[in-house]
């Protein structure tokens, strides 16, 4: 058995929720006759989602959503799965990256699944001939959904897209525990440095930032939060973390992790005052949060290591991990979120894809929330796999909560 298939098999052991959905899909074939186009991080957990959709009757065409997150042996293994075509390649050029996007779209998918809205953006800008073909899509990331909402507000989003990221099961587990654990694990295995006792600066206190802050603190770090939202900044303060501007934090931090999805969160102004040996990483989405171009223009010299670029500025070393791309996936040993977390996220993706297959043709262009029953179904399947039970309300309790006249 190939290394890619062994990785996929290993992940499958820890994905009971997706397995339960696959069992039903195999019987019901909800995607029979449909082509699904995907741009996701191509690794073992994703492969199990792909095979679940294929088991449901879909022809799946997939490529990567990040030039450094593809595992080539997994991509090769996917091409041995019936009705699956994988075009992803690690360390591809920009030209190769978009050529692969076009290969996915050449298959004329009726449903898209994105991590960063590459497919959706390309269809709306470069491949508008496909707009009448697509009945809907799913988007996995905060960054992608921000952009989709902007498109929808300008009435430029031409088909319905389910915001898979914007639901409790995704935010509470994938964003908090997935990003929190995987980003720190990748930083530690790439640098082999200690977290305990260091100042760890987390840019952004959304769900990803909260998870990172909590887990870094658990490892003994002194955590600093930078924010632009006064409510989140206050929340971070009340949670026991230091809160300050990046201008202040830059001079104090030992390890920096950006989680904002915005550009230039760390820039030349900050680089000039960093400590010697500061480690910079990104757990947001695209490689724009750390101004890598500024470093290349102004560094005295650059040393390339496995997963680390060291820039020298007036004798001080600044270490950037994974070229400023997603640190949990783009480092050579980055494995992405823990399997059990992605079991939940990909279960949501599978069920939301089924929802689009059923209802996409009746929905107008726009961003749609994950139906509550899908979110609850995934939670119940996970509880069942863990052997856990919860209480149910009595009819009297339901009536009480729905009544406005409860007496005196």
Kinemage of the C-alpha trace (Angstrom):
@kinemage 1
@onewidth
@group {chain A} dominant
@subgroup {mainchain}
@vectorlist {calphas} color= white
{ca unk a 1} P 0.000 0.000 0.000
{ca unk a 2} L 1.335 3.479 -0.907
{ca unk a 3} L 2.291 6.016 1.773
{ca unk a 4} L -0.609 8.220 0.657
{ca unk a 5} L -3.177 5.447 1.096
{ca unk a 6} L -1.679 4.560 4.474
{ca unk a 7} L -2.117 8.191 5.599
{ca unk a 8} L -5.726 8.222 4.382
{ca unk a 9} L -6.442 4.943 6.145
{ca unk a 10} L -4.905 6.239 9.384
{ca unk a 11} L -7.053 9.366 9.330
{ca unk a 12} L -10.197 7.349 8.576
{ca unk a 13} L -9.835 5.510 11.906
{ca unk a 14} L -10.446 8.785 13.763
{ca unk a 15} L -13.284 10.131 11.609
{ca unk a 16} L -16.397 8.264 12.856
{ca unk a 17} L -18.816 11.097 12.056
{ca unk a 18} L -17.770 11.278 8.412
{ca unk a 19} L -17.863 7.469 8.263
{ca unk a 20} L -21.499 7.453 9.390
{ca unk a 21} L -22.389 10.006 6.714
{ca unk a 22} L -20.498 8.034 4.065
{ca unk a 23} L -22.454 4.883 4.952
{ca unk a 24} L -25.705 6.709 4.250
{ca unk a 25} L -24.355 8.375 1.098
{ca unk a 26} L -23.349 4.967 -0.303
{ca unk a 27} L -26.970 3.849 -0.072
{ca unk a 28} L -28.760 7.047 -1.110
{ca unk a 29} L -26.333 8.435 -3.760
{ca unk a 30} L -27.330 12.103 -3.236
{ca unk a 31} L -24.781 13.300 -5.836
{ca unk a 32} L -25.556 10.819 -8.602
{ca unk a 33} L -24.712 12.366 -11.975
{ca unk a 34} L -23.165 15.479 -10.384
{ca unk a 35} L -19.642 16.886 -10.763
{ca unk a 36} L -18.153 18.566 -7.700
{ca unk a 37} L -15.162 20.928 -7.969
{ca unk a 38} L -12.967 21.428 -4.911
{ca unk a 39} L -10.039 23.658 -3.915
{ca unk a 40} L -8.909 22.546 -0.457
{ca unk a 41} L -5.737 21.588 1.398
{ca unk a 42} L -4.978 18.199 -0.140
{ca unk a 43} L -3.949 15.923 2.708
{ca unk a 44} L -5.229 12.739 4.340
{ca unk a 45} L -8.255 14.175 6.126
{ca unk a 46} L -9.417 15.979 3.007
{ca unk a 47} L -9.026 12.746 1.071
{ca unk a 48} L -11.622 11.119 3.317
{ca unk a 49} L -14.092 13.906 2.527
{ca unk a 50} L -13.393 13.472 -1.190
{ca unk a 51} L -13.966 9.718 -1.049
{ca unk a 52} L -17.188 10.289 0.934
{ca unk a 53} L -18.556 12.549 -1.813
{ca unk a 54} L -17.456 10.074 -4.486
{ca unk a 55} L -19.167 7.282 -2.559
{ca unk a 56} L -22.310 9.420 -2.746
{ca unk a 57} L -22.233 9.257 -6.534
{ca unk a 58} L -20.228 12.401 -7.367
{ca unk a 59} L -17.435 12.794 -9.881
{ca unk a 60} L -14.918 14.884 -7.941
{ca unk a 61} L -12.222 17.142 -9.375
{ca unk a 62} L -9.923 18.645 -6.744
{ca unk a 63} L -6.842 20.831 -6.487
{ca unk a 64} L -5.039 22.612 -3.668
{ca unk a 65} L -5.900 25.965 -2.105
{ca unk a 66} L -2.334 26.676 -0.951
{ca unk a 67} L 0.890 26.025 -2.902
{ca unk a 68} L 2.609 24.522 0.153
{ca unk a 69} L -0.141 22.487 1.836
{ca unk a 70} L -0.491 19.606 -0.624
{ca unk a 71} L 0.906 16.215 0.368
{ca unk a 72} L 1.984 14.732 -2.957
{ca unk a 73} L 1.617 11.104 -1.873
{ca unk a 74} L -1.979 11.776 -0.815
{ca unk a 75} L -2.669 13.552 -4.118
{ca unk a 76} L -1.320 10.507 -5.967
{ca unk a 77} L -3.455 8.182 -3.842
{ca unk a 78} L -6.587 10.193 -4.597
{ca unk a 79} L -6.067 9.580 -8.286
{ca unk a 80} L -6.549 5.860 -7.622
{ca unk a 81} L -10.030 6.434 -6.165
{ca unk a 82} L -12.912 5.794 -8.542
{ca unk a 83} L -14.455 8.992 -9.989
{ca unk a 84} L -11.803 11.236 -8.383
{ca unk a 85} L -9.349 13.452 -10.306
{ca unk a 86} L -6.688 15.326 -8.333
{ca unk a 87} L -4.493 18.074 -9.846
{ca unk a 88} L -2.768 19.346 -6.682
{ca unk a 89} L 1.012 19.543 -6.421
{ca unk a 90} L 3.177 20.782 -3.567
{ca unk a 91} L 5.434 23.803 -4.134
{ca unk a 92} L 3.755 24.613 -7.440
{ca unk a 93} L 4.348 27.921 -9.199
{ca unk a 94} L 1.632 30.561 -9.447
{ca unk a 95} L 1.094 29.538 -13.070
{ca unk a 96} L 0.771 25.851 -12.124
{ca unk a 97} L -1.574 26.730 -9.272
{ca unk a 98} L -4.073 28.505 -11.526
{ca unk a 99} L -3.651 25.960 -14.294
{ca unk a 100} L -4.882 23.362 -11.798
{ca unk a 101} L -7.810 25.613 -10.838
{ca unk a 102} L -8.724 25.725 -14.516
{ca unk a 103} L -8.501 21.944 -14.822
{ca unk a 104} L -11.059 21.629 -12.026
{ca unk a 105} L -13.325 24.140 -13.742
{ca unk a 106} L -12.868 22.476 -17.136
{ca unk a 107} L -14.839 19.575 -15.640
{ca unk a 108} L -17.848 21.961 -15.399
{ca unk a 109} L -18.729 21.364 -11.741
{ca unk a 110} L -22.285 21.994 -10.582
{ca unk a 111} L -21.166 22.379 -6.942
{ca unk a 112} L -17.993 24.048 -5.649
{ca unk a 113} L -16.241 23.524 -2.315
{ca unk a 114} L -13.681 26.201 -1.436
{ca unk a 115} L -11.156 27.074 1.246
{ca unk a 116} L -10.502 30.722 0.396
{ca unk a 117} L -13.024 31.102 -2.486
{ca unk a 118} L -10.488 30.547 -5.292
{ca unk a 119} L -12.965 28.586 -7.410
{ca unk a 120} L -15.823 30.994 -6.802
{ca unk a 121} L -13.642 34.013 -7.565
{ca unk a 122} L -12.303 32.440 -10.758
{ca unk a 123} L -15.783 31.485 -11.970
{ca unk a 124} L -17.048 35.036 -11.408
{ca unk a 125} L -14.041 36.731 -13.035
{ca unk a 126} L -12.352 34.387 -15.535
{ca unk a 127} L -14.800 31.569 -16.222
{ca unk a 128} L -18.173 33.284 -16.348
{ca unk a 129} L -19.341 30.705 -18.861
{ca unk a 130} L -19.809 28.374 -15.885
{ca unk a 131} L -22.143 30.631 -13.907
{ca unk a 132} L -25.292 29.083 -15.362
{ca unk a 133} L -23.940 25.593 -14.659
{ca unk a 134} L -23.184 25.969 -10.940
{ca unk a 135} L -26.136 25.461 -8.568
{ca unk a 136} L -24.209 26.408 -5.430
{ca unk a 137} L -21.127 26.048 -3.284
{ca unk a 138} L -19.648 25.768 0.194
{ca unk a 139} L -16.923 27.947 1.744
{ca unk a 140} L -14.824 26.800 4.680
{ca unk a 141} L -12.833 29.821 5.866
{ca unk a 142} L -13.440 33.114 7.643
{ca unk a 143} L -11.421 34.965 4.986
{ca unk a 144} L -13.397 33.452 2.145
{ca unk a 145} L -16.721 34.239 3.773
{ca unk a 146} L -15.745 37.867 4.378
{ca unk a 147} L -15.116 38.200 0.647
{ca unk a 148} L -18.288 36.369 -0.290
{ca unk a 149} L -20.358 38.677 1.906
{ca unk a 150} L -18.760 41.645 0.152
{ca unk a 151} L -19.693 40.127 -3.216
{ca unk a 152} L -23.234 39.482 -2.019
{ca unk a 153} L -23.584 43.049 -0.691
{ca unk a 154} L -22.615 44.328 -4.141
{ca unk a 155} L -25.066 41.841 -5.721
{ca unk a 156} L -22.220 40.170 -7.616
{ca unk a 157} L -22.477 36.693 -6.102
{ca unk a 158} L -24.456 34.791 -8.690
{ca unk a 159} L -25.146 31.493 -6.917
{ca unk a 160} L -25.860 30.391 -3.314
{ca unk a 161} L -22.914 29.578 -1.052
{ca unk a 162} L -23.183 28.004 2.401
{ca unk a 163} L -20.934 29.670 4.990
{ca unk a 164} L -19.667 26.457 6.575
{ca unk a 165} L -17.246 28.423 8.766
{ca unk a 166} L -19.989 30.483 10.401
{ca unk a 167} L -21.586 27.864 12.600
{ca unk a 168} L -20.915 26.730 16.186
{ca unk a 169} L -19.570 23.287 15.280
{ca unk a 170} L -16.963 24.865 12.980
{ca unk a 171} L -15.995 27.842 15.108
{ca unk a 172} L -15.886 26.132 18.499
{ca unk a 173} L -13.879 23.118 17.366
{ca unk a 174} L -12.064 23.737 14.066
{ca unk a 175} L -11.120 27.366 14.712
{ca unk a 176} L -10.486 27.143 18.467
{ca unk a 177} L -9.042 23.669 18.999
{ca unk a 178} L -7.902 22.905 15.449
{ca unk a 179} L -5.957 26.111 14.798
{ca unk a 180} L -4.828 26.378 18.410
{ca unk a 181} L -3.233 22.950 18.590
{ca unk a 182} L -1.992 22.536 15.027
{ca unk a 183} L -0.339 25.949 14.685
{ca unk a 184} L 1.574 25.599 17.939
{ca unk a 185} L 2.523 21.997 17.151
{ca unk a 186} L 3.909 23.065 13.776
{ca unk a 187} L 5.868 25.959 15.286
{ca unk a 188} L 7.398 23.648 17.896
{ca unk a 189} L 8.312 20.844 15.481
{ca unk a 190} L 9.719 23.267 12.870
{ca unk a 191} L 11.852 25.341 15.260
{ca unk a 192} L 12.423 22.823 18.087
{ca unk a 193} L 12.183 25.760 20.508
{ca unk a 194} L 10.426 26.028 23.859
{ca unk a 195} L 7.071 27.792 24.289
{ca unk a 196} L 7.167 27.986 28.099
{ca unk a 197} L 8.420 31.288 29.465
{ca unk a 198} L 8.295 33.088 26.132
{ca unk a 199} L 6.173 36.065 25.123
{ca unk a 200} L 3.787 34.748 22.462
{ca unk a 201} L 2.029 37.533 20.551
{ca unk a 202} L -1.299 36.575 18.951
{ca unk a 203} L -2.647 39.095 16.435
{ca unk a 204} L -6.423 38.930 16.554
{ca unk a 205} L -8.726 37.556 19.238
{ca unk a 206} L -11.341 35.871 17.094
{ca unk a 207} L -12.017 32.163 17.470
{ca unk a 208} L -8.599 31.174 16.087
{ca unk a 209} L -6.793 33.727 18.242
{ca unk a 210} L -8.662 32.617 21.368
{ca unk a 211} L -7.684 29.016 20.787
{ca unk a 212} L -4.043 29.908 20.247
{ca unk a 213} L -3.922 32.167 23.302
{ca unk a 214} L -5.489 29.563 25.568
{ca unk a 215} L -3.249 26.730 24.406
{ca unk a 216} L -0.047 28.818 24.408
{ca unk a 217} L -0.871 29.864 27.968
{ca unk a 218} L -1.362 26.194 28.853
{ca unk a 219} L 2.171 25.528 27.590
{ca unk a 220} L 3.547 28.190 29.917
{ca unk a 221} L 3.747 31.157 27.542
{ca unk a 222} L 3.166 34.776 28.517
{ca unk a 223} L 0.491 35.707 25.993
{ca unk a 224} L 0.038 39.142 24.420
{ca unk a 225} L -3.042 39.939 22.315
{ca unk a 226} L -3.240 42.682 19.688
{ca unk a 227} L -6.685 43.703 18.427
{ca unk a 228} L -8.608 46.355 16.492
{ca unk a 229} L -11.999 45.510 18.025
{ca unk a 230} L -12.485 47.105 21.478
{ca unk a 231} L -14.891 44.354 22.596
{ca unk a 232} L -12.527 41.542 21.712
{ca unk a 233} L -9.619 43.426 23.275
{ca unk a 234} L -11.593 43.765 26.497
{ca unk a 235} L -12.536 40.095 26.348
{ca unk a 236} L -8.851 39.160 26.023
{ca unk a 237} L -8.021 41.368 29.008
{ca unk a 238} L -10.768 39.768 31.105
{ca unk a 239} L -9.512 36.330 30.043
{ca unk a 240} L -6.189 37.180 31.683
{ca unk a 241} L -4.004 38.113 28.706
{ca unk a 242} L -1.864 41.199 28.092
{ca unk a 243} L -3.459 43.550 25.547
{ca unk a 244} L -1.495 46.139 23.594
{ca unk a 245} L -0.849 47.470 20.091
{ca unk a 246} L 1.427 45.623 17.708
{ca unk a 247} L 3.805 48.601 17.916
{ca unk a 248} L 4.197 47.850 21.641
{ca unk a 249} L 4.147 44.063 21.292
{ca unk a 250} L 6.777 43.975 18.531
{ca unk a 251} L 9.530 44.963 20.954
{ca unk a 252} L 8.494 42.372 23.560
{ca unk a 253} L 7.442 39.278 21.667
{ca unk a 254} L 9.492 36.144 21.107
{ca unk a 255} L 6.983 34.295 18.908
{ca unk a 256} L 4.336 36.014 16.771
{ca unk a 257} L 1.240 34.341 15.287
{ca unk a 258} L -1.136 36.331 13.072
{ca unk a 259} L -4.780 35.246 12.788
{ca unk a 260} L -6.573 38.244 11.260
{ca unk a 261} L -6.904 37.461 7.547
{ca unk a 262} L -5.849 41.058 6.790
{ca unk a 263} L -2.791 42.541 5.077
{ca unk a 264} L 0.279 44.083 6.678
{ca unk a 265} L -0.508 43.125 10.267
{ca unk a 266} L 3.252 42.898 10.758
{ca unk a 267} L 5.188 45.339 8.588
{ca unk a 268} L 8.460 47.206 8.273
{ca unk a 269} L 7.696 49.445 11.236
{ca unk a 270} L 7.436 46.376 13.456
{ca unk a 271} L 10.337 44.436 11.959
{ca unk a 272} L 12.745 47.235 12.845
{ca unk a 273} L 12.071 46.885 16.577
{ca unk a 274} L 11.821 43.089 16.902
{ca unk a 275} L 14.112 41.233 19.276
{ca unk a 276} L 17.038 39.366 17.784
{ca unk a 277} L 15.763 35.871 16.953
{ca unk a 278} L 12.045 36.686 16.895
{ca unk a 279} L 9.922 33.969 15.223
{ca unk a 280} L 7.077 35.079 12.919
{ca unk a 281} L 4.240 32.856 11.722
{ca unk a 282} L 0.765 33.094 10.231
{ca unk a 283} L -2.317 31.066 11.182
{ca unk a 284} L -4.786 33.257 9.296
{ca unk a 285} L -5.182 32.404 5.632
{ca unk a 286} L -3.239 33.961 2.737
{ca unk a 287} L 0.430 34.960 3.015
{ca unk a 288} L -0.316 38.668 3.339
{ca unk a 289} L -0.426 39.221 7.098
{ca unk a 290} L 3.364 39.365 7.411
{ca unk a 291} L 4.924 41.746 4.882
{ca unk a 292} L 7.423 39.276 3.433
{ca unk a 293} L 8.162 41.526 0.448
{ca unk a 294} L 9.439 44.265 2.778
{ca unk a 295} L 11.785 41.785 4.426
{ca unk a 296} L 13.151 40.618 1.080
{ca unk a 297} L 13.726 44.219 -0.011
{ca unk a 298} L 15.445 45.319 3.193
{ca unk a 299} L 17.253 42.273 4.579
{ca unk a 300} L 21.049 42.292 4.529
{ca unk a 301} L 21.022 38.568 3.767
{ca unk a 302} L 18.626 35.643 3.863
{ca unk a 303} L 19.273 32.089 5.025
{ca unk a 304} L 16.917 29.319 3.894
{ca unk a 305} L 16.268 26.405 6.196
{ca unk a 306} L 13.634 23.683 6.098
{ca unk a 307} L 10.422 25.620 6.691
{ca unk a 308} L 12.309 28.710 7.964
{ca unk a 309} L 13.605 31.846 6.256
{ca unk a 310} L 15.988 33.938 8.355
{ca unk a 311} L 16.270 37.632 7.473
{ca unk a 312} L 19.043 39.800 8.909
{ca unk a 313} L 18.193 43.439 9.635
{ca unk a 314} L 21.113 45.485 11.028
{ca unk a 315} L 22.588 42.320 12.468
{ca unk a 316} L 19.341 41.081 14.068
{ca unk a 317} L 17.831 37.797 12.895
{ca unk a 318} L 14.118 37.571 12.071
{ca unk a 319} L 12.826 34.039 11.434
{ca unk a 320} L 9.715 33.604 9.240
{ca unk a 321} L 8.031 30.212 9.101
{ca unk a 322} L 6.458 28.682 5.969
{ca unk a 323} L 7.011 31.822 3.852
{ca unk a 324} L 4.280 33.514 5.872
{ca unk a 325} L 1.707 30.953 4.710
{ca unk a 326} L -0.442 28.835 6.994
{ca unk a 327} L 2.046 27.588 9.559
{ca unk a 328} L 0.046 24.486 10.489
{ca unk a 329} L 0.005 23.206 6.902
{ca unk a 330} L 2.754 24.851 4.865
{ca unk a 331} L 5.792 23.827 6.927
{ca unk a 332} L 7.458 20.617 5.679
{ca unk a 333} L 6.095 18.641 8.646
{ca unk a 334} L 2.832 20.537 9.040
{ca unk a 335} L -0.076 18.123 9.366
{ca unk a 336} L -2.966 20.573 9.651
{ca unk a 337} L -5.723 20.345 12.220
{ca unk a 338} L -6.058 17.205 14.358
{ca unk a 339} L -8.037 14.446 12.660
{ca unk a 340} L -10.935 14.464 15.142
{ca unk a 341} L -11.470 18.188 14.574
{ca unk a 342} L -11.552 17.834 10.799
{ca unk a 343} L -13.959 14.923 11.158
{ca unk a 344} L -16.495 17.487 12.389
{ca unk a 345} L -15.605 20.157 9.808
{ca unk a 346} L -15.726 17.756 6.885
{ca unk a 347} L -18.947 16.207 8.166
{ca unk a 348} L -20.414 19.713 7.949
{ca unk a 349} L -18.981 20.110 4.445
{ca unk a 350} L -20.468 16.788 3.323
{ca unk a 351} L -23.937 17.571 4.683
{ca unk a 352} L -23.912 21.153 3.377
{ca unk a 353} L -22.888 19.854 -0.042
{ca unk a 354} L -25.869 17.506 0.116
{ca unk a 355} L -28.043 20.490 1.078
{ca unk a 356} L -26.852 22.408 -2.004
{ca unk a 357} L -27.427 19.337 -4.180
{ca unk a 358} L -31.040 19.225 -2.974
{ca unk a 359} L -31.935 22.904 -2.769
{ca unk a 360} L -29.244 24.930 -4.579
{ca unk a 361} L -31.303 25.215 -7.728
{ca unk a 362} L -34.118 26.920 -5.804
{ca unk a 363} L -31.945 29.464 -3.953
{ca unk a 364} L -30.935 32.933 -5.126
{ca unk a 365} L -27.305 34.064 -5.254
{ca unk a 366} L -25.994 34.956 -1.801
{ca unk a 367} L -24.388 33.674 1.397
{ca unk a 368} L -26.455 31.221 3.445
{ca unk a 369} L -25.985 30.043 7.012
{ca unk a 370} L -25.588 26.340 7.770
{ca unk a 371} L -29.061 25.026 8.625
{ca unk a 372} L -29.287 24.483 12.384
{ca unk a 373} L -30.455 20.906 11.935
{ca unk a 374} L -27.220 20.071 10.071
{ca unk a 375} L -25.087 21.590 12.826
{ca unk a 376} L -27.030 19.669 15.483
{ca unk a 377} L -26.871 16.455 13.459
{ca unk a 378} L -23.071 16.618 13.372
{ca unk a 379} L -22.937 17.299 17.121
{ca unk a 380} L -25.263 14.370 17.848
{ca unk a 381} L -23.262 12.016 15.629
{ca unk a 382} L -20.077 13.031 17.470
{ca unk a 383} L -21.685 12.541 20.884
{ca unk a 384} L -22.904 9.116 19.792
{ca unk a 385} L -19.413 8.116 18.615
{ca unk a 386} L -18.086 9.095 22.062
{ca unk a 387} L -20.790 7.158 23.886
{ca unk a 388} L -22.170 10.336 25.469
{ca unk a 389} L -25.814 11.174 26.150
{ca unk a 390} L -27.579 14.464 26.838
{ca unk a 391} L -30.917 15.437 28.369
{ca unk a 392} L -34.052 16.295 26.409
{ca unk a 393} L -36.687 18.843 27.335
{ca unk a 394} L -40.112 17.661 28.356
{ca unk a 395} L -43.148 19.028 26.515
{ca unk a 396} L -43.899 21.106 29.621
{ca unk a 397} L -40.414 22.641 29.518
{ca unk a 398} L -40.734 23.421 25.805
{ca unk a 399} L -44.081 25.103 26.404
{ca unk a 400} L -42.643 27.120 29.295
{ca unk a 401} L -39.771 28.468 27.203
{ca unk a 402} L -42.105 29.431 24.345
{ca unk a 403} L -44.685 31.197 26.497
{ca unk a 404} L -44.611 34.922 27.221
{ca unk a 405} L -47.250 34.754 29.990
{ca unk a 406} L -45.633 32.727 32.753
{ca unk a 407} L -47.701 34.161 35.598
{ca unk a 408} L -46.497 35.836 38.751
